[in-house]
């Protein structure tokens, strides 16, 4: 099997504030104009959790705490081979504002988010995140 010469490692966060989830609309290729969860590339030597929280801050100006791993997803296509490590998180502070390569950043209901997302694996991550958070995104652990 032949494929792209490089693999891009990325991270994503499914951030819940109560019953609403944070999405961004991407402003750059790949996936320009599409709604997604905040996230992006991991820098060399950067821990995955740190990369996820950095991307969240850069793209939305918000802070969150990571609750746990959702899953690892892969994408093979014309833009290359991407490996995405997605985490579930609870919003801590900040009003979403578009930054870095995001055109928009906002909280929306689960149903609106599922409708807005174009990639099935991102919809799966959103639904699986609820299990990581114990079914209630608003619950505070411990």
Backbone bond lengths (Angstrom), bond angles and torsions (degrees), N, CA, C in turn:
res aa  C-N    CA-C-N  psi(-1)  N-CA   C-N-CA  omega(-1)  CA-C   N-CA-C  phi
1 X - - - 1.448 - - 1.531 108.62 -
2 X 1.318 116.25 129.92 1.456 120.01 175.83 1.512 108.97 -111.29
3 X 1.302 115.35 152.66 1.458 120.11 -178.44 1.507 109.96 -158.05
4 X 1.313 115.97 -163.02 1.463 120.18 179.53 1.524 110.99 -59.09
5 X 1.331 115.94 151.00 1.455 121.26 -177.98 1.520 112.24 -72.95
6 X 1.327 117.73 -21.13 1.464 120.54 -178.08 1.514 110.70 -128.10
7 X 1.307 114.07 157.78 1.461 121.88 174.24 1.520 106.51 -117.37
8 X 1.319 116.31 131.86 1.455 121.44 178.25 1.516 108.83 -102.30
9 X 1.339 116.12 124.48 1.463 121.43 177.35 1.524 108.42 -95.10
10 X 1.311 115.20 127.15 1.457 120.50 178.94 1.515 111.06 -133.14
11 X 1.330 114.92 166.83 1.458 122.68 177.09 1.520 108.58 -129.66
12 X 1.326 115.63 154.03 1.457 121.04 175.93 1.521 109.67 -142.57
13 X 1.332 114.67 154.10 1.462 120.79 178.57 1.523 110.00 -125.32
14 X 1.324 115.42 128.32 1.465 121.31 169.51 1.526 104.83 -96.34
15 X 1.338 115.22 102.07 1.468 121.99 -173.11 1.523 109.21 -102.49
16 X 1.324 115.28 122.00 1.467 121.75 179.31 1.526 110.24 -105.15
17 X 1.322 115.24 137.11 1.470 122.95 169.53 1.525 104.71 -124.74
18 X 1.330 115.35 100.90 1.461 119.10 -172.86 1.514 109.10 64.72
19 X 1.319 116.25 -124.55 1.465 121.11 179.95 1.523 112.82 -97.30
20 X 1.335 117.36 6.08 1.465 121.46 -178.95 1.521 110.37 -106.98
21 X 1.334 115.61 149.34 1.452 122.60 -178.13 1.531 109.24 -117.76
22 X 1.306 116.38 146.11 1.456 123.42 -176.71 1.527 110.43 -89.09
23 X 1.330 115.85 125.04 1.464 121.20 175.29 1.514 109.89 -125.90
24 X 1.329 114.53 157.05 1.460 120.97 172.36 1.525 108.30 -124.19
25 X 1.326 115.16 155.35 1.466 120.44 171.02 1.520 106.07 -106.18
26 X 1.320 116.08 119.99 1.462 122.75 -173.46 1.533 111.58 -67.33
27 X 1.336 114.84 138.69 1.447 120.89 -177.84 1.516 115.05 -105.89
28 X 1.343 116.86 -2.68 1.462 120.86 -177.96 1.527 109.64 -137.77
29 X 1.335 116.49 155.46 1.462 119.33 173.69 1.530 110.35 -65.99
30 X 1.284 121.47 155.64 1.458 123.45 -9.20 1.531 110.91 -74.54
31 X 1.279 116.48 162.03 1.468 123.98 175.07 1.531 112.73 71.79
32 X 1.327 117.22 25.35 1.457 122.07 177.96 1.527 110.52 -55.02
33 X 1.338 116.34 133.31 1.459 122.44 178.09 1.519 114.64 85.01
34 X 1.314 117.76 -8.96 1.463 120.94 -178.29 1.519 111.12 -92.24
35 X 1.333 115.53 147.09 1.465 121.57 175.55 1.517 109.14 -78.59
36 X 1.314 116.00 143.37 1.454 121.99 -179.09 1.521 109.11 -157.10
37 X 1.317 115.16 176.02 1.463 119.81 171.49 1.528 107.54 -82.60
38 X 1.337 117.96 153.93 1.465 119.62 177.02 1.527 110.38 -62.22
39 X 1.318 115.33 142.60 1.451 119.70 178.12 1.508 111.13 162.61
40 X 1.317 115.16 -179.87 1.452 119.96 179.82 1.509 111.69 173.89
41 X 1.304 114.52 -161.75 1.464 122.05 -175.06 1.536 112.03 -70.68
42 X 1.332 113.25 146.39 1.461 121.59 173.42 1.526 107.45 -89.92
43 X 1.324 115.63 131.11 1.465 120.74 178.06 1.533 109.40 -80.32
44 X 1.339 117.78 149.73 1.471 120.14 177.95 1.533 111.14 -54.88
45 X 1.344 115.69 130.81 1.455 121.57 179.08 1.523 114.48 81.02
46 X 1.324 118.18 1.01 1.466 121.80 -177.36 1.532 110.20 -92.83
47 X 1.330 118.49 126.68 1.468 120.33 175.73 1.541 110.40 -61.69
48 X 1.314 116.45 147.38 1.466 121.10 -176.36 1.521 112.50 -58.80
49 X 1.342 118.15 -46.29 1.475 120.57 179.58 1.518 110.88 -59.65
50 X 1.333 115.95 -43.45 1.467 120.23 -179.67 1.522 110.64 -63.59
51 X 1.320 117.20 -40.35 1.462 121.07 178.84 1.529 110.70 -63.23
52 X 1.330 116.71 -42.83 1.466 120.32 -179.42 1.527 111.12 -63.06
53 X 1.326 116.98 -44.73 1.465 120.34 -179.47 1.528 111.51 -69.90
54 X 1.338 117.89 -34.60 1.460 121.78 175.97 1.524 110.34 -63.58
55 X 1.325 116.42 -48.00 1.462 120.72 179.75 1.528 111.14 -61.12
56 X 1.325 116.48 -40.73 1.466 120.50 177.98 1.520 110.52 -58.95
57 X 1.320 116.72 -47.57 1.461 121.27 -179.54 1.530 110.80 -64.45
58 X 1.332 117.46 -45.46 1.465 121.18 -178.41 1.530 111.99 -63.57
59 X 1.325 117.39 -40.55 1.467 120.63 -174.46 1.517 113.89 -86.64
60 X 1.341 117.67 -26.27 1.469 118.93 -172.92 1.523 114.65 -130.05
61 X 1.328 118.36 -15.47 1.454 120.99 -176.74 1.513 114.09 71.79
62 X 1.332 117.74 15.47 1.462 121.42 -179.20 1.531 110.23 -108.36
63 X 1.323 114.40 165.27 1.465 122.36 176.94 1.531 108.10 -120.23
64 X 1.323 115.67 149.59 1.464 120.89 179.44 1.517 109.21 -150.62
65 X 1.332 114.72 165.20 1.461 120.03 171.83 1.520 107.72 -113.34
66 X 1.317 115.60 135.43 1.460 120.88 -179.10 1.521 109.08 -80.89
67 X 1.333 115.82 128.48 1.461 121.57 -179.61 1.522 112.10 -93.34
68 X 1.327 117.36 -29.67 1.452 119.57 -179.04 1.514 112.58 165.27
69 X 1.319 114.39 171.26 1.459 123.12 -179.71 1.526 110.44 -75.43
70 X 1.326 116.05 133.17 1.461 121.02 173.66 1.525 108.85 -88.01
71 X 1.336 116.20 -58.45 1.457 120.87 -178.31 1.525 108.73 -178.12
72 X 1.319 115.05 175.24 1.457 122.65 173.54 1.523 106.42 -114.68
73 X 1.333 116.05 128.92 1.461 121.98 -177.10 1.519 109.29 -121.05
74 X 1.342 116.18 148.53 1.457 121.28 177.50 1.514 110.05 -122.69
75 X 1.321 114.62 148.80 1.452 121.87 175.55 1.522 108.26 -133.61
76 X 1.335 115.82 128.02 1.459 122.22 175.67 1.518 106.72 -117.88
77 X 1.300 116.56 124.40 1.449 117.99 -179.88 1.507 111.98 -171.49
78 X 1.316 115.16 -166.28 1.468 119.74 -176.58 1.521 113.62 -63.59
79 X 1.336 116.83 -20.33 1.467 120.40 179.18 1.521 112.05 -89.44
80 X 1.331 117.87 -4.31 1.454 120.94 178.16 1.518 112.69 118.69
81 X 1.315 115.86 -165.99 1.464 124.16 -179.65 1.528 106.89 -106.79
82 X 1.319 115.48 114.60 1.459 121.73 179.96 1.518 109.43 -113.45
83 X 1.317 116.60 135.66 1.461 123.49 172.77 1.521 106.06 -115.44
84 X 1.329 116.33 117.68 1.462 121.99 -177.44 1.526 109.99 -112.38
85 X 1.324 115.76 126.29 1.462 123.05 175.73 1.526 106.08 -103.34
86 X 1.336 116.36 110.99 1.465 120.83 -174.88 1.520 111.80 -105.84
87 X 1.336 114.88 137.16 1.454 123.30 -178.90 1.527 110.58 -119.82
88 X 1.324 115.67 150.57 1.464 122.30 170.91 1.518 107.87 -91.71
89 X 1.342 116.06 142.26 1.457 119.94 -177.38 1.524 110.49 -147.24
90 X 1.331 113.89 158.13 1.466 122.06 174.41 1.515 108.86 -109.79
91 X 1.308 116.53 132.17 1.461 123.04 177.17 1.526 109.03 -61.91
92 X 1.329 115.97 138.42 1.460 121.98 176.49 1.520 112.09 -111.67
93 X 1.349 117.09 -45.40 1.463 119.35 -176.33 1.519 110.95 -163.97
94 X 1.329 114.40 164.23 1.458 122.23 175.47 1.509 112.80 97.36
95 X 1.329 114.49 141.17 1.463 120.93 172.75 1.518 107.67 -92.73
96 X 1.332 117.71 130.39 1.468 119.65 -177.02 1.524 111.92 -59.02
97 X 1.323 114.54 135.54 1.458 122.58 172.71 1.526 106.34 -143.48
98 X 1.299 115.64 141.12 1.465 120.25 -178.91 1.519 109.88 -69.04
99 X 1.312 116.12 131.15 1.454 122.21 177.63 1.513 109.87 -144.84
100 X 1.320 116.71 173.71 1.458 123.73 178.99 1.527 109.59 51.93
101 X 1.333 118.74 -117.56 1.468 119.61 -177.57 1.529 112.76 -102.36
102 X 1.325 118.66 19.77 1.469 122.37 178.06 1.529 110.30 -96.70
103 X 1.332 116.58 134.55 1.461 121.95 174.55 1.518 111.74 -83.00
104 X 1.334 115.70 -34.26 1.465 122.59 179.95 1.516 107.91 -143.68
105 X 1.328 115.44 154.87 1.462 122.15 173.78 1.514 106.77 -147.52
106 X 1.330 115.61 124.63 1.464 118.03 179.08 1.523 111.13 -161.63
107 X 1.336 113.21 156.52 1.456 120.35 172.42 1.522 108.21 -83.86
108 X 1.325 114.69 142.57 1.469 119.92 175.25 1.518 109.07 -145.70
109 X 1.309 115.07 162.81 1.460 120.12 179.44 1.525 110.24 -63.80
110 X 1.305 115.96 157.86 1.466 121.38 177.92 1.515 110.70 -53.87
111 X 1.335 117.51 -48.16 1.463 120.90 -178.02 1.519 111.93 -62.65
112 X 1.340 117.37 -43.64 1.462 120.27 177.67 1.527 110.50 -63.41
113 X 1.324 116.60 -39.87 1.461 120.62 179.67 1.531 110.90 -64.44
114 X 1.322 117.33 -45.74 1.465 120.09 179.38 1.521 111.07 -60.40
115 X 1.315 116.76 -35.23 1.467 121.31 178.83 1.540 110.88 -72.59
116 X 1.335 117.15 -37.53 1.465 121.57 -176.22 1.535 112.36 -74.63
117 X 1.326 117.27 -31.77 1.468 120.88 -176.44 1.519 111.19 -71.66
118 X 1.328 116.75 135.90 1.460 120.21 -177.64 1.527 113.33 -99.94
119 X 1.323 117.97 -17.07 1.467 120.69 -177.41 1.519 109.27 -101.93
120 X 1.338 116.07 124.23 1.469 120.91 -179.03 1.526 112.33 -56.83
121 X 1.325 117.60 -36.44 1.469 119.91 -178.13 1.522 111.20 -67.94
122 X 1.329 117.69 -30.98 1.468 119.54 176.01 1.525 109.89 -71.08
123 X 1.326 117.05 -37.75 1.479 119.85 175.12 1.527 110.14 -63.26
124 X 1.330 117.19 -39.17 1.470 120.49 176.77 1.527 110.26 -62.46
125 X 1.328 116.50 -43.38 1.470 120.28 179.98 1.523 110.21 -61.25
126 X 1.323 116.90 -42.12 1.463 120.43 179.27 1.526 110.25 -59.79
127 X 1.323 117.11 -48.79 1.470 119.64 -179.62 1.524 112.21 -66.79
128 X 1.319 118.17 -39.77 1.470 120.97 -179.69 1.525 111.76 -68.46
129 X 1.328 116.33 -26.50 1.467 119.47 -178.75 1.519 111.67 -61.26
130 X 1.309 117.16 -30.72 1.466 120.96 -179.07 1.524 110.61 -64.44
131 X 1.323 117.20 -35.94 1.468 120.52 177.57 1.532 110.21 -67.76
132 X 1.320 116.76 -40.11 1.466 120.49 178.51 1.529 110.08 -62.33
133 X 1.327 116.07 -36.18 1.463 120.87 -179.37 1.522 112.80 -87.42
134 X 1.326 117.45 5.65 1.463 120.40 178.70 1.521 112.79 79.22
135 X 1.336 117.01 32.51 1.459 125.19 176.85 1.523 114.15 75.04
136 X 1.324 118.85 -24.42 1.456 120.73 -177.80 1.528 109.43 -117.21
137 X 1.348 116.52 100.51 1.449 118.73 -177.43 1.519 114.02 -58.73
138 X 1.320 117.47 -23.57 1.467 120.65 -177.16 1.526 112.79 -84.10
139 X 1.325 116.45 -14.76 1.470 119.69 -176.19 1.519 110.03 -66.51
140 X 1.288 116.11 143.59 1.451 121.96 178.03 1.524 108.12 -102.19
141 X 1.351 117.76 118.66 1.460 119.00 -177.45 1.518 111.52 -65.59
142 X 1.323 114.39 148.72 1.461 120.73 174.99 1.462 111.55 69.02
